[in-house]
Amino acid sequence: MTAKNSVHHSIPRAARPPGGFFIHLFGIFRPGKGPRCFFLRGFLCLWALLLPVLAGGQPVIPFSQEVRVAGVWDLFPYSYQEEGRITGFFPELLRSAGAVLGFTPEFPSMTWSEGLERAMEGSIDIMVSLTKTQERQAFLDYSAVPLATSWGVVLIPLESSVTDVLALDARPVGIVRGDQNGKNLMALTESFGVSPVYREYSSHSALQAAIIQGQVDAGAFFSAFRFDGDALRRSPIIYNPVQTFYAVPRGSNQRLLSELDALFTRWIEHTDSPYYQLQERYLTNQGRRPGTFPGWLRTLVILLGLGFLVVLGLNILLRRLIQRKTRELQQTNELLMAIFNHAPMPIIMMTRGGEFRYVNQRFSQVLGYSIEEIPDAETWWQIMYPREDQRRRIRQIYEHRVEQALNSGQTSIEPTEGQLVARDGRAYTFQFLMTFTQDLNVVMFQDLTELRANQQYLEDFNAQLEYLVEERTRELEQSRQALFLAEKNAGLGRMVAGFSHEVNTPIGVSLTAASFLMEETQGFSDQAGAGQVSRKQFQTYLDRALESSKIILQNLERAAGLINGFKQVSADQMHLSIRSIDLKDYLQQIMLSLQPRFRHTRHTWKIESPSIQMITYPGALAQILTNLVTNSLTYAFPDPESIGFIRITAVREDSRVFVRYEDNGVGIPIEDWEKVFEPFFTTGRGRGGTGLGLSIVHSLVTERLRGSIGLRRSELGGVCFMLDLPMELSEDTVDSDTGSAQG
């Protein structure tokens, strides 16, 4: 909000009404105080009585000059323009007075604020329709006789929900620059603890247009203002009545002011004077003396008196409610400060100007500085970034980001990462999070030091591993055949890791059972040597020995089965020799060797196949299945919480075996189907993919197993590979050169 269309209660307190609504209401009935007011009124009354006698109804000394008049020309019916002529109660009253006193009023075109400025400069002679305030009395002399009384009213759109002063809180409300009704409304809302957003306008017409256009929700006017009834209506808010006077620049035109006071005093005493004629014409339906009130106004005063009692009671209740809410806010503030101080991350609260208001305990604990040592952002930059070039660079980036966020209306900036050095010399890696409130900027420091250290360790470790792998495979990387061998060795390595994990459990159980059996046997031997073995102890020992032996035997048999399966699968992969296998059993052995890859996931697998005897290269088949499973686990299920499913189906048709491998993963885009078997093509380069897995599969199927492989649409929704393999292979059917190259 700019200063051009907003008000921040800039009116001096001395210029505001000293009391609330009802003090001003009953204050209009009090006479002026002090001897000066008394003598001034006596002088004016005496002058009013003597003037007709001395002058015979004419001025004693005619002015015979033009009088420059300033005022607001859209205050119907007080003053307004009609067909290019300034008219209304005050201009016509001044014209009537000029006819008696011998001057001609001139009404130059100017705004209300311009009129006040010219009054301060002394470049006008008189102002009309002016309320009396202490602020204006500094540069104006007022007439002693008030000429009209009006009430402050609040105009609102027809569909507005504003019903009382409290409803104006936080709403945009318009006032006319320099208008007393607007100042009185500001004082009224302040007395109720209400904070509208005030916007100034140059005239009442401009304010009315602003309400109709929706720029503000309400506006302060005087009760006689003629408003557009098709778009606006009066709200129930009626407040401080104000009296309007004539005024001249302070210290000038005193004769004109005194002559007018004398004339108006005389006219007020006679109901047939121009004063009452103009009142009847412009202000009322019948002439009446100032100080007398119509019946409706007396009724209104009575109702307002009763309303005052109601408001007084409500004010007491409201004060108690405010006190209770204040206590609740204090408790909430204390709770928030406790949360702030005990937050697990360092936090700074600072003003937009860079002054540090609060730092929590974690800030001082981690960085070792108190708010007294770092009172503002400038000190922060000096301490945290002692190198000038580094400080300038980081500060420019920070200030640029803050400026961008504020200009775009954002309430925070993107998290940034950086390092800070604490007082003890320890370097911390933080992620800086900044949010903006109305008055404060909140900066939070998320400590990433340990995380980044672990990441760096892993990166170094991976780099070392990559270096070792490169060292071991440098010579093999010269040819495509060597890369295939490295991929096959990697698959075998994964199988070894899985086998080690699987075989560790039965061997560990066997070792535990053997140790227990040895302890029991040793104890039994000691008791037998001492001749202390009872029948019960003997039977207990036999039961325990038998149970331990069963456990040892079962787990060793399980380990032996795993070892034999692993030996067979690994030997097949290493030597790639032709032999006869049961396809279903062999597929089961391969998937069991890969079972550790499924740990810590929610994925499952299933083999659907009858017993099929094949003469083939089992090692090549194991390598193919290993690569396909690895491919699915790596790329098909990117969501760690997904439930994956792999299905392997085998059927025999004449002398061919068709193996269908499919999963329910994300699948492969159709446009990539023709490229998936090309060497080094991969969609998962960032996840460790080399692009050789499916290329090796294709080579093993087509060259080693003399079959074919292709992609199909899967019923499960993911990828589907269809393998067409011969039932029997012989050494003669496989070219030795091709086999050695691919092996």
N, C-alpha and C positions, 0 to 999 in steps of 0.2 A: 504494500500500500504506500503510495507516495504522499508527500506533504501537500500536494495540490488538492487532493480530494479527501483528506482525512483530518480529524481533529483528535489530539491526544490530551484533552482537558488542559489546554494551554491558557485558559482564562485565569487571571490571578484570583486567589481566594478572596481577596478584599472586594473584588468586583462581583462575586457571586452573592445571591441572596443569603443573608445571615442565618435564616431559619428554613424550615421545611415548608411544605405546602400550606399548612393551616396557619402558620405564623404570618405568612403573606396575606392569607385570606382575611384574617381579622385585623391585620395591620392597616388596611385602607380606612378603617374607621377611627384610627387614632389621629389627633391633631399634631401638627409639627411641634417639635420640642425646642426650648431655648428662647432667650430674649430676642435674638436676631430675627427668628421667624415671627415672633409676636409683633415686633415693631414694624417689620416689613409688611405684614398683613394690615396693620393699622394704617400705615402710610398709603397703601394701595386703596384701601376703602375711602380714606379722606380724599385722595386724589380723584377717585371715581365720583365722589359727591360734588367736588368743587369744579371739576372739568366742565360739566354742562353749563354751570352758572357763569364761569369765566369766559367760555368760548361760545356759548349759545349753540351747543351741539356741534361745533366745528373744532378742529385741532387748534391749540394755542399757536403753535409754530408749524405750519405745513412743511413736509419733507420735500415735496416737488422733485422726487428722484426715483430711479428704478432700484428695486431691492432684489438682489440675486438670491434665489431660494434653492435649497438642496433638499432632497427627500427621495423616497422610494415611490415610483410611479406605477407600481402594480399591487398596491395595498387596497384593493377595493373593499369597502367604500370610502376608506380614508383618503387615498390619493391614487389616481389612475389616469390613463389616457383614453380619451373617447374621440374618435375621428380626428386624431392628431392634436387634440387640445388636452392640457392637463386640467383635470377636474377632480371632484371629490370633496369630502367635508373640509379637510384642512386647506387645500388651495382656494376653495370658494370663501371660506372664513377669512383667509388672508386677503383676498380680493376685496371683500366687504370692508375689512379694516383699512385697507389702502384707500378706499373711496372716502373714508372718514378722515384718515390721518394725512392724506395727500401724497401717497406714493403708489407706484405701479410695480406689482411683483413680477419678476421674470423667472421662468422655470427652465433653466438650461438642462439638456439631456445628460444624465450621468447615473452611474450605478450607486447603490447605497454605500458600498465601501469607498467609492471615489468621493462621495459627498462627505464622509467622515474625514478622509484625507485632506480635502479642501478646507474643511472646518478647522482642522489642526493647523493648516497653513494660513488661515485667515483670508482665503480668496473667495469666500461666499459671505453673504450677510446674515442669513438666517436658515435654520433647518426646521422642518415640520415633522409631525408625527414621530416624536423621539421620546424614548423612555429614559428615565434618570438612573444612572449608575455612578458609582464612585470613580470608575475608570474614565467615564466620559466627562465627569465634572473637572477632571484635570485640565481639559482644554475647551470646555463649553460652559456658558452661563445660561441657566434654564429660566423659563418664565415661572412666575410664582403661582400661576393659576393652572391646574391640570384641566385639559379640555376634553379628554375622553378616557374611558376605561375599557380594557378588553381582557379576555381570558386567554391563556395558552391552551391550545388544543393539539392533538396528534391526529393527523390524517393518515389513513391506511387504504390499501386496495379493497375492493368490495369483497373479495374472497379471503381476506387476511384472517388469521386466527388470533391476532393480538387482542387480548381482553383486559390487560392491566399492565402496570409498569414492569412487573417481573418478567412478562413475556418479551420485553425488549432486550433481554440479556443476550449478548454476543450477536445481535442482529445489526445489519447496517441501517443507520438512522440518519436522515438528512436534516441539516439546519442551515439557515441563511447567515452568511458571514456578517458578524456584527450585530445580529438580531437578538434582542433581550429574551424573546420567547425561547430561542434555542439555548441560551445560557441558563435560563430557569429550568429547562428540561434536563440539562446536564446536571444541575445541582440536585434536582429531584431524584434522578436515577442514582446519583452518587449516594444520597441519603438512604436509599434502599439497598445499597450494595450491588447494584446492577451495572453492568459494563457493556453498553452498546458500542458499536463501532461507528463513530460519528464521521460524517463527510460534509464538507462545506460547499455551499452553492452561492452564486452571486445574487440571486433574487428568488422570491417566492414562486414566480412562474417557472424558473428553471428547476426549483425543487419539486414542484408539482409534476413537471414532465419527467423528472428522474424517478418518481414513485410509479408513474404510469408505465414507464419503460422497464421497470423492475431493477433499476440500479440500486435502490434502497427499499427497505420494507416499510418504512414509516417516515414522517417528517413533522417538524414543529412549525405551527402556524398560529396566528391570532384568530380569535373566535369569529370576527366579522369577515374573514377572507372568503371570497367567492370562489369555490372550487368546482371541478368538473364532477357533477353528481353521477354521471354515467360510468365513471371509472373509479372514483374515490368515495370514501365515507368517513365520518368522524368516528374515532375510537372512543371507548368509555373514559379515556384519560383526559381529564380537564384539570388544569393546575394554575399556578400563581397568576392572579389578575395584575395587570400593570397599567399605570396611568401614563398618558402621553402628553408631551408639552411641546412648545416652541423652544428653540435655543439659538444663541448667537455665539460666535467665537469669543473665547474668554477675554474680557477686558475691552471689547469693541462693541459698537452699536448698542450701548447701554440705554441711550435715549429711546431708540426704537423699541427695545425690550420693555422699558418702563411704560411707554405710551401704549403698547399693546396690552400690558397687564392691566393698566387703568381702564382701557376700553372694554376688555373682556370681562373685568369685574363688574362694570356697569351693565353690560349686556346680560350677564348671568342673573342679575337681580330683576330683569324684566323678561317675562315669558313671551312677549311679542317681539323680541329683539332678533336680529339676524342669526344669533347663536342658536336659538331654539328652532327658528325656521329651517336652518341648514341641518340641524339634528333630525328634525322631522322628515326632511327630504332625503337625507343620506343614511341616517343611523337607525331611526325608529319610525313607527307609524304615528306617533303623537309626541309633541314637545314636552319635555320635563326638565326639571332642574337637576344639576349634578348633585350627587349625594342622596337622591331619592331612588328607590329601587322598585321595579315592577313586582307584582305578586309572585310571578314564577321564579324571580331571583330570590325573594325572601324564602320561598319554599325550598329552593335549591340550597340556600345557606343553612336552613334547618336540617335538611337531609345530609348536607356535608358535615354538620356538627355531629349528627348521629353516626355518620360514617367515620368521623374522627375518633369517636369512642371505640367503634369496631376496629378501626385500624390500629388504635393504641393497644387494644387487647391483642390483636394479631401481631403487633410489633413485639410485645412482651414474649408471646409464644415463639415468634421467629427468632428473637434474641436467644432464648433458651435452646431452640433447635440449632442455631448457629454455634452456640457454645459447645453443645454436644457433638456436632459434626466437627468442630475445631479439635476437640479432644480426640475424636476418632482419627482425624487426619494426622494429628501429632503422633498417635500410636502407630498409624500406618507408616509415617515417615521414619519413626524409630526402627520399625521392623525392616523397612527397606534399607536403611543405613546399616543395620546389623547384617543383612544379606550381602550388601555391598562390601562391607569390611571383611566378611568371612568367605567371600567368593574365592574359588580355587585358582583363579587367574588374575594377574595384575590388571587393574582398571584405573583410568584417569578420567576425571570430569573437568572440562575446562570451558571457558567462555569463548565466544567467537573471536574475541580479541587476543586469545592466547593465554589468558591468566588461568593458572591451575587452581581450581576450587577444591577438589577432593582427590586424594589417592587412597586406595585401600591398603590394608595391612599386607596383602600378598605382594603388592608392588614394592613396598619397603623391604620385605623379606627376601625377594628374589634379586632386585637390583641394588639394594643397600642404600637407597637415597630417600630422604624425607621430603615433604612438600616445602619445608623451609629451605632446603638446599636446591630444589628445582621449583621455583615459584611460578615460572611461566615457560611458554614454548621456546622463547629465545634462549633461555638458560639450558633448556632440554637439548636443543640442537648443539650448543657449545660443548656440553658435557658428553653426550652420547656419540657425537661425531667430531672428534677433535681435529681431524684432517679437513682442511678447508675445502679442497677439491671434492672430497667425498660428501661433505656436508652440503655443499652447494648443489651437487647433482641430485642427491636424494631429496633435498628440500624442494627443489624445483618440480620433481616428479610428484611429490606429495601435494604441494599447493596446486598443481595443475589438476590433479584428480579431484581435490576438494572443490575447486572452482567449477569443474565440469558437472559434478554432482549437484551443487547448489543451483547452477544455471538451468539444469534440466529438471529441477524440482524433486530430485531423489532425496530419500531420507538416510542414505548410507552410501558408502563407496565399496567397490569390489575389494575383497580381502587381499592384502598384499603380504609378502613374506620378506623378512629381513633379519639382520643380526644386530644384537646390542651387547655391549660389554658392561658387566656389573662392576660395582666398586671394587670387589675382590679380584677382578681381572678375568673372571670366568665369562666365556662367550655363550650367549643364548641365541637360539633361532626361534623367532616368534612369527606368528601370523597375526597381522594387525587388522582388527575389525573396528571400523568407525561408523557411528550412527549420529544423526543430527536431531536434536530436539529444538524447541522454540528458542531456548536461551543457552543451551549447553551442547558441547560436542563430547560424546562418550567414546573413549578409545579403550578397547580390550585387547590384551596380549595373550594369545593362545600359544603355550610353550610347546614347540615342536622339536626341541633340542634332542631329546632321546630318540624320537621317531626318525629324525634326519640322520642321527648317528647310526641307527640300525640300518637305515636305507643305504647310507654310505658304506657300512660294513658289508651289506649284501652286494652292493655294486662292486666293491673291491674284490669280494670273494668270487663273484661271478666273473669279474674281469680276469682274476687269477685262474679260475677254472677254464675260461675261454682261452687264455694263454696256453695253459697246459694242453688243452684239446688241440689247439693249433700246432703246438710243438709235436704232439703225437701224430697228427694227421697231415703235417705239412707236405710230405712227399705224396700222400694219397690224394691230395686235392688237385693234382695235375691232370686227372682224368675222370671221366664220368663213372667208370667202373669202380674206381677207388672210393668215390663219394657214396655209391650204392653200398659198398662194403661197410663204410662208416655208419650208414643208417641202419644196416642190419645188425652191426655190433651194438649200436645204441639200443635197439629193440631187445637184443639178448641181455644187455645190461639191465634193462628194466625188468626183464624176466628174472634175472638173478636176484635183484632187489626184492621182487615179490616173493620169490621162492624163499629167500632168507627170512623174510618176515613170517611166512607161513610155517616154515619148518621150525622156527624158533620156539613156537608154543608147545608142540608135542615133546620136543627134546627137553625144554625147560621143565615140563610136568614130569617127564621120566626121571630127570636128574633129581627133582625134589622127592619123588617117591623112592628112588634108590637111596638117597641120603637118609630118609626116614627109616627104610628097611635096615640100613647098616646100623643106625643108632639102636633100633629095636633088637637086632641080632646081637650087638655088642652087650646090651643090657641083659639079654637073656643068657648070653654066654657067661657073664660075670655071676649071675644068680645060679646057673647050673654048676659052675665051678665051686661055688660055696655050698652047694647042696641045698639050696633054699627055694627050688622051683616047685610050686604046687601044681596040681592038675589044672586049676583055673588059670594060673599064669601061663602054663604051657599052651592051653587052648587059645588064650588071648593072643599069644605070640604067633601061633599058627594062623589065626584069623587075619591078623595084621599083615603077616608075611604074604599070605595068599592074596589079600586085597592089593597090597603094594605091587606084587608081581603082576597081577592083572593090569593094573594101571600102567606099569612099565611096559608090559607087552603090547597093550593096545596103542599107547602113544608111540612106541618104537615102530610098530607096524604102520601106523599112520605116517610117521616120518619116512619110513622106508618107501611107502607108496609115493609120497611126494618126491623123494629123491629119485626113485626110478622114473617117475613121470618127467621130472625135470631133466634127468640124464637123457631120456629118450628125445624129448623135444629139443633140448639144447644140442644134442648130438646131431639130430636131423638138420638143425639150422646151420651147424658148423660144417658138416660133411656133405649135406645135400645128396644123399644116396637114395636110390630107388628101393622101396620095400613095400610089402603089403600091410595095409592098415584097415581097421574098422573106422570108417569116417566119423560116425557119431561119437564113439569113445575118444577118438583123437581130438575132435573139436571140443569135447568136454575137458580134456587134459589142458588144451591151450587156454581155454577160458578160466580154468582154475588157476593156472599160472599167472593169469592177468588179474585175478581177483583183488589183490592189494590196490590196484589202480581205482577200484570202486569204493574203497574205504573213504569215510568222511564225505560221501555223496549219498544222494537218494536214488541213484541209478540202479537198474536191475537188467538182467539178460536172460535169454531163454533160447534153447536149441530144440528145434523140431525136425527130427530126421529118423528114418528107420535105420536098421543096421545095414550098412552098405560097405562091401569089401572093395577096396581100391588098391591098385598097384601104381604108386606115384612117388613123387618127391615130398615126403612129409615135412621136411624142413622148409621148403618153399611155401607149402600150405600154411605152416605156422607163422612164417614171416608175413604172408598176405593178411591173415586174420589179425595178427598183432598190429600191423599198420592201420588196418581199417578201424579197429577198436580205439587205438590211440587217436586217430583222426576224429572219431565221434566224440570222445571225452574232451578233446581239446577245443573243437570248434562248434559242435552241434548243440551244446548246452551252455551258453554264456551266462545264464542266470544261475548262481550257486544254489538257489532254493528250488530249482526246477526238478521234476521227477522224470528222469530219462529212462528209456527202455530200448534195448537192443535185441533184435530177433534174428536168428540164423536158421534158415530153412534149407534142407537138402532133399532132393528127389532124384530117382534114377529113371531114365528113359532110354531103353535099349542099351547102347554102349556108351552113353553119355551120362554125366552127373551134373545137375544144375544146382548151384549153391546161391541162395538169395540172402544177401546181407542188407538189413535196413534198420533205421532208428526213427524216433519221433522228435528229432531235433529241428533246428531252423532250416536245414536243407541247403542245397547249393542252387544259386540262381540259374535259370535255364540258359542264359546267355554265356555262362561259364562252363557248360557241360563239355563242350568240344576242347576246352583248354586244360581241364583238371588233370589229365594224364601227361601233360607236357612237363619236362624237367624244369624245376625252379619256379613253377607257377604256384602261388599260394595267396589266399585271402587273409592269412593270419600272420603276416610278417612281424607285426608288433608283439605277437604272443609266442615267438620262438619258432615259427614255422620255417622250414627250409625249402619247401616246394618239391621235395624228393620222395615223400611217402607214397603218394599215389602213382608216381612215375615208376618206383620200384615195384609196386603191386602190378602195374600194367606189364612191365618187363617179365616178372616172374610168371604171370599167367600166360602170356602169349609165347614167350621163348622157352622158359623152363618147363611149364606144364602143358604146352602145346594146346592152349585153350583160348578163350576170348572173354572179355569183360566189357560191360557197358552200364550206362546209367538208365534208370527207369523212375517213373513216378511211384512213390511209396504209399501204401495204404495207411501207414502210420503218420504220414505228414512230413517226414524228414527226407533223408537220403536213402536211395536204394541202389545197390550194386548187384548186378546179375552176372555170375560166373558160369561159363559153359566149359566143362573139363572132360577129358576122356577117362573111361573107366580104368584102362590099363596103359602103362607106359613101359618102354624098354629102352635100354641104353642105345639101341640102334635107331630109335625114333627121334633121339635128341642129338642135334649136332654138337660135337664135342667142343668146337671153338666157341659156339654161342654159349654153351653151358659154362665153360671156364670163364668167359668174359663176364657173364652175369653172376657167377658164383662168387 
